[in-house]
């Protein structure tokens, strides 16, 4: 999967009402930098994390949540896919998954394919009246670990590429500053036995750590089990 250059920033910052709490310290410096280059300033925002196992219904639930937001607010929906279709890829099962996701999405949703630079994509497309759906964090993490088709030993210490930490830090710094509603979809894969291989253990551990950080930042967390959402954190949307 070839890296993609960061998307261009939005056309201008969103207005920020006086009753919105602004970040302080390092976060304030980051926001000032974003504003200087035309990226969105903080505004009324909601962050929803949707977790679940394979075929748990998490993507369908997240898509319905984005649809409900659009119907209630009239705002646009941007779908950020972290899996990019590769015409040379022979993985038929993955191609089928991509096709199913496309068939489910409304035609008026804006599609952005960004396998690596997720923070840049969020900055570029976040709007106060809009909704961004990212599906999924699991594939994004995999893309960072195996950037440039990096190979890892079966045993021993796993050292990911520098972009792994850089992109992770950029995402976590971006989330509190984004206007609008952001929905993140991620897998919960830590309920099983401890994997045998070093790289698989590293992946499971890092996804668990990422999910914890996202859940801490989120206003709302839902765990999908057999197609049913279980409330982990936060109330249902007010809109």
PAZAPA-4460 file (N, C-alpha, C; in steps of 0.05 Angstrom, whole numbers, plus 32768, in hexadecimal, padded with zeros to 4 digits):
% residues 239
    n_x    n_y    n_z   ca_x   ca_y   ca_z    c_x    c_y    c_z   seq   type   mol
   8011   7FE8   8000   8000   8000   8000   8012   8019   8000     1      X     A
   8011   8028   7FEB   8023   803F   7FE8   801A   8057   7FF9     2      X     A
   802D   8064   8006   8026   807C   8016   801A   8091   8004     3      X     A
   800A   80A2   800E   7FFD   80B7   7FFF   8004   80D2   800C     4      X     A
   8009   80E5   7FFB   8010   8100   8005   7FF8   810B   8014     5      X     A
   7FFE   811B   802A   7FE8   8126   803A   7FD5   8137   8029     6      X     A
   7FBB   8135   802E   7FA8   8145   801F   7FAB   8163   8026     7      X     A
   7FA1   8174   8015   7FA3   8190   801A   7F91   8198   8031     8      X     A
   7F98   81AD   803F   7F88   81B6   8055   7F6E   81C3   804B     9      X     A
   7F5B   81C8   805D   7F42   81D4   8056   7F46   81F1   804D    10      X     A
   7F31   81FD   8043   7F33   8218   8038   7F35   822D   804E    11      X     A
   7F2E   8227   8066   7F30   823B   807B   7F26   8231   8095    12      X     A
   7F2D   823E   80AB   7F25   8235   80C6   7F07   8239   80CA    13      X     A
   7EFC   8228   80DB   7EE0   822B   80E3   7EDE   8240   80F9    14      X     A
   7EC7   824C   80FB   7EC3   8260   8111   7EC1   8251   812B    15      X     A
   7ECB   825D   8140   7ECA   8252   815B   7EBB   8263   816D    16      X     A
   7EA4   825A   8178   7E94   826B   818A   7EA3   826F   81A4    17      X     A
   7E9B   8284   81B3   7EAA   828B   81CC   7EA5   8278   81E2    18      X     A
   7E90   8268   81E1   7E8A   8256   81F7   7E97   823A   81F3    19      X     A
   7EA8   8237   81DF   7EB6   821E   81DB   7ED0   821F   81E9    20      X     A
   7ED6   820B   81FA   7EEF   820A   8209   7F06   8204   81F5    21      X     A
   7F1A   8216   81F5   7F31   8212   81E4   7F48   8204   81F3    22      X     A
   7F59   81F6   81E4   7F6F   81E8   81F1   7F84   81FB   81FB    23      X     A
   7F94   81F2   820E   7FA9   8202   821A   7FC4   81F4   8217    24      X     A
   7FD9   8202   821E   7FF4   81F5   821D   7FFC   81ED   8201    25      X     A
   8007   81D4   81FF   8010   81CA   81E6   7FF9   81C8   81D1    26      X     A
   7FE2   81C0   81DB   7FCB   81BE   81C9   7FC4   81D9   81BD    27      X     A
   7FC6   81EF   81CC   7FC0   8209   81C2   7FD4   8211   81AD    28      X     A
   7FED   820A   81B1   8002   8210   819D   7FFC   8202   8183    29      X     A
   7FF3   81E8   8186   7FED   81D8   816E   7FD5   81E5   815F    30      X     A
   7FC1   81EE   816E   7FAA   81FA   8161   7FB1   8214   8153    31      X     A
   7FC3   8224   8160   7FCC   823D   8153   7FDA   8237   8139    32      X     A
   7FEA   8222   8139   7FF8   821A   8121   7FE5   8212   810B    33      X     A
   7FD0   8202   8113   7FBC   81F9   80FF   7FAE   8211   80F3    34      X     A
   7FA6   8224   8104   7F97   823B   80FB   7FA8   824C   80E7    35      X     A
   7FC2   824E   80ED   7FD4   825E   80DD   7FD6   8253   80C0    36      X     A
   7FD3   8239   80BD   7FD5   822D   80A3   7FBA   8226   8097    37      X     A
   7FA5   8231   80A3   7F8A   822D   8097   7F7C   8214   809F    38      X     A
   7F85   8206   80B5   7F77   81EE   80BD   7F61   81F5   80D1    39      X     A
   7F4E   81E3   80D5   7F36   81EA   80E6   7F3E   81EF   8103    40      X     A
   7F31   8203   810F   7F35   8208   812B   7F21   81F7   813B    41      X     A
   7F25   81F5   8156   7F12   81E5   8166   7EF7   81F1   8165    42      X     A
   7EE3   81E0   8166   7EC7   81E8   8167   7EB7   81D3   8174    43      X     A
   7E9D   81D6   8176   7E8C   81C1   8181   7E92   81A7   8173    44      X     A
   7E9A   8193   8182   7EA2   817A   8175   7E99   8163   8186    45      X     A
   7E96   814C   8178   7E90   8133   8185   7EA2   811E   8179    46      X     A
   7EAC   810D   818A   7EBD   80F7   8181   7EB0   80DD   818B    47      X     A
   7EA9   80CC   8178   7E9D   80B2   817E   7EB0   809C   8175    48      X     A
   7EB5   8089   8187   7EC5   8071   8181   7EB3   8059   8180    49      X     A
   7EB3   804B   816A   7EA3   8033   8167   7EB6   801B   8165    50      X     A
   7EB3   8009   8179   7EC4   7FF1   817A   7EB4   7FD8   8175    51      X     A
   7EC2   7FC2   816E   7EB5   7FA9   8169   7EC7   7F95   815D    52      X     A
   7EC0   7F7C   815E   7ECF   7F67   8151   7EC8   7F65   8133    53      X     A
   7ED4   7F51   8126   7ECE   7F4D   810A   7EB1   7F46   8106    54      X     A
   7EA4   7F53   80F2   7E88   7F4E   80EC   7E75   7F53   8104    55      X     A
   7E7C   7F66   8114   7E6C   7F6C   812C   7E56   7F80   8125    56      X     A
   7E58   7F8D   810E   7E45   7FA2   8107   7E4F   7FBE   810C    57      X     A
   7E69   7FC1   8113   7E73   7FDB   811B   7E73   7FEF   8104    58      X     A
   7E7A   7FE6   80EC   7E7B   7FF9   80D5   7E5E   8002   80CE    59      X     A
   7E4C   7FEF   80CE   7E30   7FF6   80C7   7E25   800A   80DC    60      X     A
   7E2B   8005   80F6   7E21   8017   810B   7E2D   8033   8107    61      X     A
   7E47   8034   8101   7E54   804E   80FD   7E49   805D   80E5    62      X     A
   7E43   804E   80D0   7E38   805B   80B8   7E1C   8065   80BE    63      X     A
   7E0C   8057   80CE   7DF1   8060   80D5   7DF3   8079   80E6    64      X     A
   7E07   807A   80F8   7E0B   8091   8109   7E11   80AA   80F8    65      X     A
   7E23   80A6   80E4   7E2A   80BC   80D2   7E11   80C5   80C2    66      X     A
   7E01   80B2   80B9   7DE9   80B8   80AA   7DD5   80C8   80BB    67      X     A
   7DD2   80C0   80D4   7DC0   80CE   80E7   7DC9   80EB   80EB    68      X     A
   7DE4   80EE   80EE   7DEF   8109   80F2   7DE9   811B   80DA    69      X     A
   7DEC   8110   80C2   7DE7   811F   80A9   7DCA   8127   80A7    70      X     A
   7DB8   8114   80AE   7D9B   811A   80AC   7D93   812F   80C1    71      X     A
   7DA0   812E   80D8   7D98   8141   80ED   7DA3   815C   80EA    72      X     A
   7DBB   815E   80DE   7DC9   8178   80DC   7DCA   8183   80C0    73      X     A
   7DC6   8172   80AC   7DC9   817B   8091   7DE6   817E   8088    74      X     A
   7DF9   8176   8099   7E15   8179   8093   7E1F   8162   8081    75      X     A
   7E37   8166   8075   7E42   8151   8064   7E4F   813B   8074    76      X     A
   7E53   8124   8067   7E61   810D   8073   7E7A   8107   8062    77      X     A
   7E91   8105   806F   7EA9   80FD   8061   7EB2   80E2   806C    78      X     A
   7EB5   80CF   805A   7EBD   80B4   8062   7EDB   80B1   805C    79      X     A
   7EEB   80AD   8071   7F08   80A9   806D   7F0D   808B   806F    80      X     A
   7F15   807F   8059   7F1B   8063   8058   7F39   805F   805B    81      X     A
   7F42   8050   806F   7F5E   804B   8073   7F69   8034   8062    82      X     A
   7F57   8025   8056   7F5F   8010   8043   7F5B   801A   8027    83      X     A
   7F70   801C   8018   7F6F   8026   7FFD   7F6F   800E   7FE9    84      X     A
   7F5D   8010   7FD6   7F5B   7FFA   7FC2   7F74   7FFA   7FB0    85      X     A
   7F80   7FE3   7FAE   7F98   7FDF   7F9D   7F91   7FCC   7F86    86      X     A
   7F91   7FD6   7F6D   7F8A   7FC4   7F57   7F9C   7FAC   7F53    87      X     A
   7FB4   7FAD   7F5F   7FC6   7F96   7F5D   7FC3   7F83   7F74    88      X     A
   7FB2   7F89   7F87   7FAE   7F78   7F9F   7F9D   7F60   7F97    89      X     A
   7FA7   7F48   7F9E   7F9A   7F2F   7F98   7F88   7F25   7FAF    90      X     A
   7F86   7F35   7FC4   7F76   7F2D   7FDB   7F58   7F31   7FD4    91      X     A
   7F4B   7F1C   7FCA   7F2F   7F1F   7FC2   7F1D   7F25   7FD9    92      X     A
   7F23   7F1A   7FF0   7F11   7F1F   8007   7F12   7F3C   800F    93      X     A
   7F2A   7F48   800E   7F2C   7F65   8015   7F1E   7F76   8000    94      X     A
   7F20   7F6E   7FE7   7F12   7F7D   7FD1   7EF4   7F7B   7FD5    95      X     A
   7EEA   7F64   7FDE   7ECD   7F61   7FE3   7EC5   7F73   7FFA    96      X     A
   7ED5   7F75   800F   7ECE   7F87   8026   7ECC   7FA4   801D    97      X     A
   7EDF   7FAC   800C   7EDE   7FC8   8002   7EC5   7FCC   7FF2    98      X     A
   7EBE   7FB9   7FE1   7EA6   7FBC   7FD0   7E8D   7FBD   7FE1    99      X     A
   7E8B   7FAE   7FF6   7E74   7FAE   8008   7E71   7FC9   8016   100      X     A
   7E87   7FD4   801F   7E87   7FEE   802C   7E7E   8003   8019   101      X     A
   7E87   8002   8000   7E7F   8016   7FEC   7E62   8014   7FE6   102      X     A
   7E57   7FFC   7FE4   7E3B   7FF9   7FDD   7E29   8003   7FF3   103      X     A
   7E32   8003   800C   7E22   800C   8023   7E22   802A   8026   104      X     A
   7E37   8037   801D   7E3A   8054   8022   7E27   8064   800F   105      X     A
   7E1A   8079   801A   7E0A   808B   8009   7E1C   8098   7FF4   106      X     A
   7E10   809D   7FDD   7E1F   80A8   7FC6   7E29   80C4   7FCB   107      X     A
   7E1C   80D3   7FDD   7E24   80EF   7FE1   7E39   80F2   7FF7   108      X     A
   7E43   80DD   8002   7E59   80DF   8015   7E73   80E4   8006   109      X     A
   7E84   80F4   8012   7E9E   80FA   8007   7EB2   80E4   800F   110      X     A
   7EBF   80D7   7FFC   7ED2   80C1   8002   7EEE   80CB   8001   111      X     A
   7EFD   80C5   8016   7F1A   80CC   8017   7F29   80B2   801E   112      X     A
   7F3C   80AA   800E   7F4C   8093   8014   7F67   809D   801F   113      X     A
   7F6C   8097   8039   7F85   809F   8046   7F8F   8089   8058   114      X     A
   7FA2   8079   804E   7FAC   8063   805E   7FC0   806A   8074   115      X     A
   7FCC   8082   8073   7FE2   8089   8085   7FDE   80A3   8094   116      X     A
   7FDA   80B9   8086   7FDB   80D3   8092   7FBE   80DB   809B   117      X     A
   7FB5   80CE   80B0   7F99   80D1   80B9   7F94   80ED   80C5   118      X     A
   7FA7   80F6   80D5   7FA4   8111   80E1   7FA1   8126   80CC   119      X     A
   7FB1   8125   80B7   7FB0   8138   80A1   7F94   8137   8093   120      X     A
   7F8A   811F   808F   7F70   811C   8082   7F5A   8128   8094   121      X     A
   7F5C   8124   80AE   7F47   812E   80C0   7F48   814D   80C0   122      X     A
   7F60   8158   80C1   7F63   8175   80C1   7F57   8181   80A7   123      X     A
   7F5C   8173   8091   7F53   817D   8077   7F35   817D   8073   124      X     A
   7F28   816A   8080   7F0B   8166   807A   7EF8   816C   8091   125      X     A
   7F03   8172   80A9   7EF2   8178   80C0   7EE3   8192   80BC   126      X     A
   7EC9   8191   80C0   7EB8   81A9   80BE   7EA4   81A9   80D6   127      X     A
   7E9E   81C1   80DF   7E8D   81C4   80F7   7E72   81B6   80F2   128      X     A
   7E67   81B8   80DA   7E4C   81AD   80D5   7E4E   8191   80CB   129      X     A
   7E66   8186   80C7   7E69   816C   80BA   7E6E   8155   80CC   130      X     A
   7E70   813D   80C0   7E76   8124   80CE   7E8C   8116   80BE   131      X     A
   7EA0   810C   80CC   7EB5   80FB   80C0   7EB3   80DF   80CC   132      X     A
   7EB3   80CC   80BB   7EB3   80B0   80C3   7ECD   80A3   80B9   133      X     A
   7EDD   8099   80CC   7EF6   808B   80C6   7EF3   806D   80CA   134      X     A
   7EF7   805E   80B5   7EF4   8041   80B6   7F0B   8034   80A7   135      X     A
   7F1F   8028   80B5   7F1F   8025   80D1   7F3B   802A   80DD   136      X     A
   7F3C   802D   80F7   7F56   8031   8105   7F67   8018   8104   137      X     A
   7F5B   8001   8102   7F69   7FE8   8102   7F7B   7FE6   80E9   138      X     A
   7F70   7FEC   80D2   7F7F   7FEB   80B9   7F94   8001   80B9   139      X     A
   7F8D   8018   80C3   7FA0   802F   80C4   7FB9   8027   80D4   140      X     A
   7FB5   801B   80EC   7FCC   8012   80FC   7FDD   7FFE   80ED   141      X     A
   7FD0   7FEB   80E0   7FDE   7FD7   80D0   7FEF   7FE4   80BA   142      X     A
   7FE3   7FF8   80AD   7FF2   8007   8098   800B   8014   80A3   143      X     A
   800A   801F   80BB   8021   802C   80C6   8036   8018   80CE   144      X     A
   802E   8002   80DA   8041   7FED   80E2   8050   7FE2   80CA   145      X     A
   8042   7FDD   80B5   804E   7FCF   809E   8053   7FE3   8087   146      X     A
   8059   7FFC   808E   8060   8011   807B   8078   8008   806A   147      X     A
   8076   800C   804F   808B   8003   803D   8090   7FE5   803E   148      X     A
   807B   7FD6   8045   807D   7FB9   8047   8094   7FB0   8059   149      X     A
   8097   7FBE   806F   80AB   7FB8   8083   80A7   7F9B   808D   150      X     A
   80BD   7F8C   8090   80BD   7F71   809A   80C6   7F71   80B7   151      X     A
   80BB   7F5F   80C7   80C1   7F5D   80E4   80CA   7F41   80EB   152      X     A
   80DB   7F3F   8100   80E3   7F24   8108   80CD   7F15   8116   153      X     A
   80CE   7EFB   8115   80B9   7EEB   8123   80BB   7EED   8141   154      X     A
   80D4   7EF2   814B   80D8   7EF4   8168   80E8   7F0E   816D   155      X     A
   80E7   7F17   8185   80F7   7F2E   818D   80E7   7F48   818D   156      X     A
   80F6   7F5E   8190   80EA   7F79   8193   80E1   7F83   8177   157      X     A
   80C9   7F8E   8177   80BE   7F9A   815E   80C3   7FB8   815E   158      X     A
   80CF   7FC2   8149   80D4   7FDE   8147   80C6   7FE8   812E   159      X     A
   80B0   7FF6   8131   80A1   8000   811A   80B0   8018   810E   160      X     A
   80A8   8021   80F5   80B5   8038   80E9   80AE   8051   80F8   161      X     A
   80BE   8067   80F6   80B9   8080   8104   809D   808B   80FF   162      X     A
   8092   8086   80E7   8078   8091   80E0   8062   8086   80F3   163      X     A
   8067   806F   80FE   8054   8062   8110   804E   8075   8128   164      X     A
   8063   807E   8135   805F   8090   814C   8057   80AC   8143   165      X     A
   8062   80B6   812D   805C   80D1   8124   803F   80D4   811C   166      X     A
   8034   80C0   810D   8018   80C2   8105   8005   80BE   811C   167      X     A
   800D   80AC   812F   7FFC   80A7   8146   7FFA   80C1   8157   168      X     A
   8011   80CE   815C   8011   80E6   816C   8001   80FC   815E   169      X     A
   8004   80FE   8144   7FF6   8113   8135   7FD8   810F   8137   170      X     A
   7FCF   80F6   8135   7FB2   80F0   8137   7FA7   80F8   8153   171      X     A
   7FB5   80F0   8168   7FAB   80F5   8183   7FAC   8113   8189   172      X     A
   7FBE   8122   817D   7FBF   813F   8181   7FA8   814C   8171   173      X     A
   7FA1   8141   815B   7F8D   814D   814A   7F71   814A   8155   174      X     A
   7F6A   8133   8160   7F4F   812D   8167   7F41   8142   8179   175      X     A
   7F4E   814D   818E   7F41   8161   819E   7F3B   817B   8190   176      X     A
   7F48   8180   817A   7F46   819A   816C   7F33   819A   8155   177      X     A
   7F28   8183   814E   7F17   8181   8135   7EFB   818A   813A   178      X     A
   7EF0   819B   8129   7ED4   81A2   812B   7EC2   818C   811F   179      X     A
   7EA8   818D   8125   7E96   8179   811A   7E95   815F   8129   180      X     A
   7E89   814B   811C   7E87   8131   8128   7E9A   811E   811A   181      X     A
   7EAB   8110   8129   7EBD   80FD   811F   7EB6   80E1   812A   182      X     A
   7EB4   80CE   8119   7EAD   80B2   8121   7EC5   80A1   8119   183      X     A
   7ED1   8093   812C   7EE7   8081   8126   7EDE   8064   812B   184      X     A
   7EE4   8053   8118   7EDE   8036   811A   7EF7   8027   811F   185      X     A
   7EF7   8015   8133   7F0F   8005   8139   7F06   7FE9   8142   186      X     A
   7F18   7FD6   813F   7F13   7FBB   8147   7F1B   7FB7   8164   187      X     A
   7F0C   7FA6   8172   7F14   7F9D   818D   7F1E   7F80   818A   188      X     A
   7F38   7F7C   818A   7F43   7F62   8184   7F52   7F56   819C   189      X     A
   7F4F   7F63   81B4   7F5E   7F5A   81CB   7F50   7F46   81DD   190      X     A
   7F3A   7F3B   81D4   7F2B   7F28   81E5   7F35   7F0C   81E3   191      X     A
   7F46   7F06   81CF   7F4E   7EEA   81CA   7F68   7EE4   81D9   192      X     A
   7F74   7ECD   81D1   7F8D   7EC5   81DE   7FA4   7ED6   81D4   193      X     A
   7FBA   7ED6   81E3   7FD2   7EE5   81DC   7FDE   7ED9   81C3   194      X     A
   7FE3   7EE8   81AD   7FEE   7EDC   8195   800B   7ED2   8199   195      X     A
   8013   7EC0   8188   802E   7EB4   818B   8043   7EC5   817F   196      X     A
   803F   7ED0   8167   8054   7EDF   815A   8059   7EFB   8165   197      X     A
   8071   7F04   8164   8078   7F1E   816F   8069   7F35   8162   198      X     A
   8068   7F35   8147   805B   7F4B   813A   803D   7F4B   813E   199      X     A
   8031   7F34   8141   8014   7F32   8146   800F   7F3C   8162   200      X     A
   8020   7F35   8175   801C   7F3F   8191   801F   7F5D   8191   201      X     A
   8033   7F67   8183   8037   7F84   8182   801F   7F92   8176   202      X     A
   8013   7F87   8161   7FFC   7F93   8154   7FE4   7F94   8167   203      X     A
   7FDF   7F7D   8175   7FC8   7F7C   8187   7FCC   7F8F   819E   204      X     A
   7FE5   7F90   81A9   7FEA   7FA3   81BF   7FE7   7FC0   81B7   205      X     A
   7FF2   7FC7   81A0   7FF1   7FE3   8197   7FD4   7FEB   8190   206      X     A
   7FC4   7FD9   8184   7FA9   7FE0   817F   7F99   7FE4   8199   207      X     A
   7F9F   7FD3   81AD   7F92   7FD7   81C7   7F99   7FF2   81D3   208      X     A
   7FB3   7FF9   81D1   7FBB   8013   81DC   7FAE   802A   81CD   209      X     A
   7FAD   8028   81B2   7FA0   803D   81A2   7F83   8040   81A9   210      X     A
   7F75   8029   81AC   7F58   802A   81B3   7F54   8038   81CE   211      X     A
   7F66   8032   81E1   7F64   803F   81FB   7F66   805E   81F9   212      X     A
   7F7A   8067   81E9   7F7E   8084   81E6   7F66   8091   81D7   213      X     A
   7F5C   8083   81C3   7F45   808E   81B5   7F2C   808F   81C7   214      X     A
   7F29   807A   81D7   7F12   8079   81E9   7F13   808F   81FE   215      X     A
   7F2C   8095   8207   7F2F   80AA   821B   7F28   80C6   820F   216      X     A
   7F2E   80C9   81F5   7F29   80E2   81E8   7F0C   80E5   81DF   217      X     A
   7EFE   80CE   81DC   7EE3   80CE   81D0   7ECE   80D8   81E4   218      X     A
   7EB9   80E5   81D8   7EA2   80EC   81E8   7E8F   80D4   81EB   219      X     A
   7E91   80C1   81D8   7E7F   80AB   81D7   7E8D   8092   81CD   220      X     A
   7E8A   807B   81DB   7E96   8062   81D2   7E80   804D   81D1   221      X     A
   7E7D   803F   81BB   7E6A   8029   81B8   7E78   8010   81AF   222      X     A
   7E72   7FFA   81BC   7E7D   7FE0   81B5   7E67   7FCF   81A8   223      X     A
   7E6C   7FC7   818F   7E59   7FB7   8181   7E5D   7F99   8186   224      X     A
   7E48   7F8C   818F   7E48   7F6F   8195   7E30   7F63   8186   225      X     A
   7E35   7F51   8173   7E20   7F44   8164   7E0C   7F59   8158   226      X     A
   7E17   7F6F   814E   7E07   7F83   8142   7DF9   7F97   8154   227      X     A
   7DFD   7F93   816F   7DF0   7FA4   8182   7E04   7FB6   8190   228      X     A
   7DFE   7FD0   8191   7E11   7FE3   819E   7E0E   7FE2   81BD   229      X     A
   7E25   7FE0   81CA   7E26   7FE1   81E7   7E33   7FFB   81EF   230      X     A
   7E25   800B   81FF   7E30   8025   8207   7E46   8021   821B   231      X     A
   7E5E   802A   8214   7E76   8029   8226   7E7B   8044   8233   232      X     A
   7E76   8059   8224   7E7C   8074   822E   7E6A   8088   821F   233      X     A
   7E60   809B   822E   7E52   80B2   8223   7E35   80AC   821B   234      X     A
   7E25   80C1   8219   7E08   80BE   8212   7E05   80BC   81F4   235      X     A
   7DED   80B5   81EB   7DE7   80B4   81CF   7DE7   80D1   81C4   236      X     A
   7DEA   80D5   81AA   7DEB   80F0   819E   7DD1   80FF   81A4   237      X     A
   7DD4   8119   81A7   7DBD   812A   81AC   7DAE   8132   8193   238      X     A
   7DBB   8130   817C   7DAE   8137   8163   7D9D   8120   8158   239      X     A
***
